[in-house]
Amino acid sequence: MELLEPALAGLLVATTVAFVARPFLRDPRPASDAGRGGSDADRARPDLLEDLDRAIAAVKELDFDYRAGKLAEAEYREMRGRLRHEAAAAFARLESEPLAGRRVRTARRSREPARDDTRARQRGKRLRRSI
Amino acid sequence: MATLGQVALLVTLALVVYATLAGGYAAWRDRSRLAESARNALLAAFATTAIASSVLVAGFVRHDFGLTYVAEHSSRELPLTYTVAAFWSGQAGSLLLWLLVLTGMSAAAVLLNRRLIRDTLPWTVPVLAGIACFFALVPVVVSSPFDTHPAPPNGDGLNVSLQNPYMMLHPPMLYLGYVGLSVPFAFAMAALLSGRTDERWVIATRRWTLASWTFLGVAILLGAKWAYETVGWGGYYAWDPVENAALMPWLAATAFLHSVMVQEKKGMLRVWNVTLVALAFALSLFGTFLTRSGVINSVHSFAQSSIGAWFLGFIAVVVAFSTVLVLARLSLLRSPARLESLASREAAFLYNNLLLVAFALTILWGVAFPLLSEAVRGFPVTVGPPYYNFFLRAFGLPLLLLMGVGPLIAWRRTSLRSFVRTLLWPVTAAILAGGLLVAAGAGSSTTGLIAYTFSVFVLVGIAHEFVRGTRARKSVGEETWVGAFCSLVGRNRRRYGGYIVHAAIVLLAIGVTASSVYGTSATGRLQPGEAIAVGSYSLRYVGLSERRGDNHDELRARFAVYHDGEPTGEVSAGKNRYHVEAFFSNAVAIRTDWLRAEDLFVITDQFNRDGSVDTTALVNPLVGLIWIAGAVFLVGSLVAMWPDAREQRRLARRLSQVEALARA
């Protein structure tokens, strides 16, 4: 029993060190160790997607508020027109951002991004119809 | 097993230091293996802290009085449940609990959000680990729960105030709330450090903030219930600094939960939101400092120690770090969107934020002023309930009103005509209720009358929102009314869960107002056979009774209770004497009448040699609503927290687009 506690403590230290060192033990000489840092353009992309989602959600929210009786007909029509315009502008910004060309080229090479691209295009069509 | 506990704590410290330094370097230099290794260190820190905690719990259960901490906080006579709860009854144990919850939440937050915030995760790990460094360092260097000494035959016992079922739940809930706020703080700081200030950190932390806020709210109410039943002065909240310590971060988190919706809907208030997250976290640290440093005298302050300076230093580091980071990233946080109208939902959120933060800072000033006064002038100045009650009225009543107005108006802007039409039902109901209350004699208190009128306004507004929303949903489909209602709540759980929480706050406001404004009390020295009248009750002192409990003796004065002259049974109030602790505590009698919605509260202040008892009796109207509000609050929070499949699909779609681009 006297040895049990130091043995358990030693086992704890050894297990922990092995777990922490695992990424290096698993792959001692990787081809590349670079992480997921990205360019400024990569950083802008989620913002643009966010703007688009926000604009679509705003139109839906406005429709709901109108049906719930929080808005008069005239102000609803005026605000809806403006929000549609904002949503369309957000979509146009997303389509015209500098990485769009790169995405299209990649889509030709890879099947999965192509599916994403097709989805995005279909979504754009749906969006134009819905707003 | 003290050695194993000590080694586990030391390994935890080494792991979190490594996760901070290696993780920070990996994030800075973009090294994936090192970042993964730092993440593993943070995950392993939870396991080693859990081992250290298990060793301490085992020490308590086995009555291992060779551990100084166990000897100082338990005894052989202590019931098993309180023996386990003694884990967090002292400073070293409660800091270990902080560390356990922190590493557990950090591990869960990192694992659950690894996809959503993949590119900010390398920064999240060192921030979380940095916080854990402090909480691992203090138990290792300043106050270790694994210090040993020659084992005495029995321990000193547990502080009798803590020998209460609510005290088994209150501290863990409080810590879950305090510690939980470190997750949104770490994610916000990681977003700033990585320059990825888009909405993802908000989405990743939304449920964490809601959960921490819920835990804090429930902890505050459990603490109030404990004070009501155990401390024995007839109230439940006394503006004690330690009570306020939990209220301040809760108010800041409440402000954040509202303002973050403005960021999600309109992309506004980004600077304000990261500031609020940092404020809430700093206030949670300040709360722990107040409870654990012993700088204040309070019934809740269970420790006298030297860790105050450590905490103040850490709070200063957190405040400086977050301020510098927010200032450095101001250009990324600026939003092109502007407030379109002062009569809009987002404007209402802004007003509510200003009031909540002003209230939190007012309380902070009330708590800090006596400490500053003592430090500067050498003597403390007491800031008592009148100060806090004044500001509760000044900020609380407008907040109550805003809680009713905000949900009724549309986002972006509302015309005067629509505004008036929307408010018609709630305002009419509030005016009618005010008239009825004046006729019923509730006009004796202006504050009470205003609070009740506003409460009716909010409740009718909430009911109206549910009705209008259900009608709107029914108008677009062929659903039944029930189906439309379920679909309404299911499709926007946060909004309607929030309305349920609003209803809980209204119940709380009614309960607090009634019990503090319309309560009655009577005090008297009673000989056997004599009676005291309070409200519509009369209490006749029958005699004494004694009983021996597990670890204490009970002395009770028995009273026959009459309501409007009719006998309604008996209550007993008195004192408990704890054997090992050699300490007396109050045992009050509370009789709740749910039909009349009031409590009869009896305290026996003193047993005299001539056989008489000094008795105080109170009638606390509607106090039960406060505890009901707690249950409603929990239900509303759960509805708001429940995962929304539609939203998750939307996020998954957005993430797949971002990732597809990253692969390209």
Contacts between the chains, C-beta under 8 A, distances in Angstrom:
chain1	res1	chain2	res2	distance
A	5	B	1	6.3
A	5	B	3	5.1
A	5	B	4	5.2
A	6	B	3	7.0
A	8	B	4	5.5
A	9	B	3	6.2
A	9	B	4	5.4
A	9	B	7	4.0
A	9	B	8	7.7
A	12	B	4	7.6
A	12	B	7	6.4
A	12	B	8	6.3
A	12	B	11	6.2
A	12	B	48	6.7
A	12	B	51	6.7
A	13	B	7	7.1
A	13	B	11	6.0
A	16	B	11	5.7
A	16	B	15	6.6
A	16	B	44	5.0
A	16	B	47	7.8
A	16	B	48	6.5
A	19	B	40	5.4
A	19	B	43	7.7
A	19	B	44	5.2
A	20	B	15	7.1
A	20	B	18	6.9
A	20	B	37	5.5
A	20	B	40	5.1
A	20	B	41	4.8
A	20	B	44	6.2
A	21	B	37	6.7
A	22	B	36	7.9
A	22	B	37	7.3
A	22	B	40	6.1
A	23	B	32	7.9
A	23	B	33	4.2
A	23	B	34	7.7
A	23	B	36	4.2
A	23	B	37	4.9
A	23	B	40	7.2
A	24	B	33	5.8
A	24	B	37	6.7
A	27	B	33	6.8
A	30	B	33	6.8
A	33	B	31	5.5
A	33	B	32	5.6
A	33	B	33	5.6
A	33	B	34	7.9
A	34	B	30	5.6
A	34	B	31	7.8
A	34	B	32	6.6
A	35	B	26	7.2
A	35	B	27	7.9
A	35	B	30	4.4
A	35	B	31	6.3
A	35	B	32	4.3
A	35	B	35	5.9
A	35	B	122	6.1
A	36	B	30	7.8
A	36	B	32	7.6
A	36	B	118	6.0
A	36	B	119	4.7
A	36	B	122	7.8
A	36	B	662	7.1
A	37	B	30	4.2
A	37	B	119	7.5
A	38	B	119	6.6
A	38	B	662	6.7
A	42	B	661	7.2
A	42	B	662	6.6
A	43	B	195	6.1
A	43	B	196	6.1
A	43	B	198	7.9
A	45	B	657	8.0
A	45	B	658	5.9
A	45	B	661	5.7
A	46	B	196	7.3
A	46	B	198	4.2
A	46	B	199	7.5
A	46	B	200	6.5
A	46	B	654	7.5
A	46	B	658	5.5
A	47	B	198	5.1
A	49	B	654	5.1
A	49	B	657	6.1
A	49	B	658	6.8
A	50	B	198	5.7
A	50	B	199	5.0
A	50	B	267	7.3
A	50	B	654	7.7
A	51	B	267	7.2
A	53	B	650	6.7
A	53	B	654	6.5
A	54	B	264	7.5
A	54	B	265	6.8
A	54	B	266	7.3
A	54	B	267	6.3
A	57	B	265	7.2
A	58	B	265	7.0
A	58	B	411	7.1
A	58	B	412	7.8
A	61	B	265	7.4
A	61	B	411	5.9
A	62	B	410	7.5
A	62	B	411	7.5
A	62	B	412	7.8
A	64	B	469	7.8
A	64	B	472	6.0
A	65	B	410	4.3
A	65	B	411	7.1
A	67	B	471	8.0
A	67	B	472	3.8
A	67	B	475	5.8
A	67	B	476	7.0
A	68	B	465	7.9
A	68	B	468	4.2
A	68	B	469	5.8
A	68	B	471	7.4
A	68	B	472	4.4
A	69	B	421	7.4
A	69	B	422	7.3
A	69	B	468	5.8
A	69	B	472	7.9
A	70	B	408	7.2
A	70	B	409	6.7
A	70	B	410	4.5
A	70	B	414	6.8
A	70	B	418	6.2
A	70	B	422	5.7
A	70	B	468	7.8
A	71	B	410	5.5
A	71	B	414	7.2
A	71	B	415	7.9
A	71	B	418	5.6
A	72	B	415	6.0
A	72	B	417	6.0
A	72	B	418	5.2
A	75	B	413	7.7
A	75	B	414	7.9
A	75	B	415	5.4
A	75	B	418	6.9
A	79	B	412	6.3
A	79	B	413	7.7
A	99	B	661	6.2
A	99	B	664	7.7
A	102	B	664	5.7
A	103	B	660	7.5
A	103	B	661	6.0
A	103	B	664	5.5
A	105	B	664	7.8
A	106	B	663	7.5
A	106	B	664	3.5
A	107	B	664	8.0
A	110	B	663	7.3
A	110	B	664	7.6
A	112	B	660	6.8
A	112	B	663	7.8
A	113	B	660	4.4
A	113	B	661	7.8
A	113	B	663	6.4
A	113	B	664	5.8
A	116	B	656	6.0
A	116	B	657	5.8
A	116	B	660	4.0
A	117	B	660	7.6
A	119	B	653	7.6
A	120	B	657	6.5
